[in-house]
Amino acid sequence: MRKVVVMVLVSIGLLTIASAPAAKAVPINVQASGAQNQVATVAAVAGAPVETWTQTYIAQQDFQRGYMFWISTSKTIWVLIKANENATTGEWRVVKDTFVDGDQEIDQTLTPPAANLYQPRRGFGKQWRKPSDLFDKLGWGTTPEFEESTPMSYLTGVNGGPGRYLLLTLGNQIFSLSEATAGQPGGTWTLVGMLIPGNPNARPFTPTPGGQAQAATPAAFGPVAAGAATTAP
């Protein structure tokens, strides 16, 4: 994806769900350094679900009707799709990041319909431009792509059932992602809260853009299947 250029010191208060994904959330303090993949595990009663926190580098881009996250530890792209622009829950898809250097980074024939909208690049763009329903589902990017180091948690399911993740985004949103099948990312997501500005436990960070879209020539609205791969200038 990108070389990591962000160093983040994390010391925040997040939500922990103590049992099943639908259980009541309780507060927990998580402390982690900027080092990748440091893990803190919440002690649990024998036989109860176990919560594991991992400091993880991700890339993120917001869209008109959803979000894309690149997860460095699995080299996958998590696609969160909204039913409409105001939805706070929806479908969670997981696709493999198949982008390699030399692939087409951006489609020069596509122009966003407004100055504040963006065409996704590299791995995000490759999935977005494929002949699928992702463009229709997500729309255009409303931010560029950014990278950050952020705490993520995984809570195992009761009796081996589906688990759930918590993810803190660059915009201080807290997403809960519930598996449809135990141990397999993908299912549904819900925006469960936000870190409030001024919270003494909030973590500082400096976002770094993944890169602005290059100039493009006008074309019909919407992406087309990418042609032969070209090396970006």
N, C-alpha and C positions, 0 to 999 in steps of 0.2 A: 504493500500500500504506500506508505510514506515512511521516511526515516523519522524517528521520534525526535521532535524538537521542543517538547514541552516538559519542563520539570515542575512537579506539583507537590506541595506539602499538604497532606490531608489530615484534618482533625475536625470531624463533623459529627452531628447527631443525626442518625438515620432511623428508619423504621425497621423493626424485626417482627416477623410473623412467627409465633411460637409453635404453631402446629400445622394444620392444613392450610392451603392457599387462602381459604375463605375465613380463617381464624382472625380474631381481633389483633391488631398490631400493637406492640408495646415498644417504648423507646429503648435505644441502646446506643452507647458511644463507641465509635470505631476509630482507632488511630492507626495510621499507616504512613510509611515514608514514601518518597517518590520512586523507590526501587520497584521494578516490575514484579508483579505476582507474589508479593508478600501476603501471607495468609493469616487471618485470625479466625479461630473457630469458637463459636459460642458453646459453652458447656451445656449438655442436655441430660436429662434423666435417662437412665438406661431404657432403651426401646423407643424413646421419643425421637422425632425428627431432629436432625443436626443442621445448624446454620453455619456455613463457611463463607468468610469474606475474603476477597482477593483484590489486590490493587492491580488494575488492568488498563493497558493502553487501548483506546478505541478511537475510531474516527466517526464523526456524526454529521449528518446533513438533514435539515428539516425540509419538509415538502408541504404543498398546499393541503394534502390530505394524508399526512403520515410522516414517517421518519425512516431513515436508514442508519444503521450502526455497523461499522466494521469491527469485529472482535478479534484482536491480535492473537489470542491464545488458541483459537480454533480456525483462524483464517476463513471465517464465514461472515456473511452479511445478514444481519437481522433486519427484516422489513416489517415495520409496524404500520398497518393500514387502517385508516379511519373510514367509517361509513359515510361521514360528511366532514366538512371543515371544522365543525364545532364539537365533534365527538371526542370523548375522553376514554374510549375503550375500542377494541376492534381486533382484527386478525393479526397474528404474529407468524410470519413466514421466515424460514431459514434457507439461504442458498449459499453454495460454495463460491468463494471468491476465485474466479478463474482468470483474472487479469494478470498478464505478465508484461514486463517491459518490452516494448515493440508493438503491443496492441494499440488500437486506435484509442487515444485518450478522450477525445471529444469529437462530435460530429459537426464539422464546420458548416454544414448546410442548414443547421437548426438555429433559430433565433428565438429566445424567450419572448413572450408576448408583452412583457413589461420590463422596465429597467431594474426593478427590484426582484426579479425572478432569475433563476440560474439553471443551466443545464448541468446535471451531475457529470463528474469526470471519472476516469480510470475504472476501478472495479464497480463503483456505484453506477456509472454511466453505461458500462457494458451490460449490466443486468437490466437497466431502465430502458435501453434501446432494443433489447431482444424482442422478437415477435411473441409478445405475451400481453397480459392485461396490466402490467405494472405501471405503464405510463398513465393509462386511464384511471387506475386506482389511486396513484400518488399525485399526479399532476407535476408541475414544475417545482424545482427547489426554491424555498423561500430564504435560504441562507447559503453561503458557500459551504464547502466541506471543511470541517475543523478537526483537529486532533487534541486529545487530552488524556491524562491519566486519572482514573476515577475508581472509587470502590464499587465492587459488584458483590452480591451475595447469592448463594444457592441454598435453598432449604429443601432437604429431602422430603419426599412424601410419606404420609402415614402408611405403615405396613407395605412399603415398597411401591406406593402409588405415585402418581405424577407429582413432581416438585414444582418449585417456583423460584424465579430470580428476582432480585431487586437491582435496579440500575439507576445511578445518579447521572444526569445528563449535563452537558455544558451549560444549559440554561437553568440549572438547579432544579429541574423536574425530577421527580422520583417515580419510576415506572415499576409496576409489578407485572411479571411475565409468567404465565401459568402454562406448564406443559400439557399437551393433550395426551402424550404417551410418556410414561416414566423414563427418565434418563435421556430423552430425545428433545432438544430445544425445538420450539414451535408449538403454537396453540393460540392463546389469546393474551391480550395485554390490557392493562388499566393504568391510567395516570392517577396515582394514589395521593400525591401531595407535592409540595415544593418547599425548598429551603427558603426561609423568609429573609430578605435583606436586613442586615443589622443583627442577625443571630450571632452571638459571640462564638459559636462553634462552627460558623461557616468557613469554608476553605477558600483561600485565595488561589487564583490561577491566571495564567496569561494565555489566551487562546491564540493559536497560530493558523492562519488560513491555509487550506489545502491548495489554493491557487485560483485566481480569477479566470473565468471563461475567456477564451481567445475570441477575437472578432469573428463574427460569422456573417454569412450572406443570407438575405431573406429566403424563407422557404415556407411550405405549407405547415400549418400548426400540427405539432406532434412529431414523435421520432419515427425513424424508419430503421429497418434492420441494417446493421453495420455491414459495409462491404469488406473488401480485402483490408487487412490490418495495415496501418501506416505508422511510421515512427513519428512521434510528435516532435516539432522543432524545438 
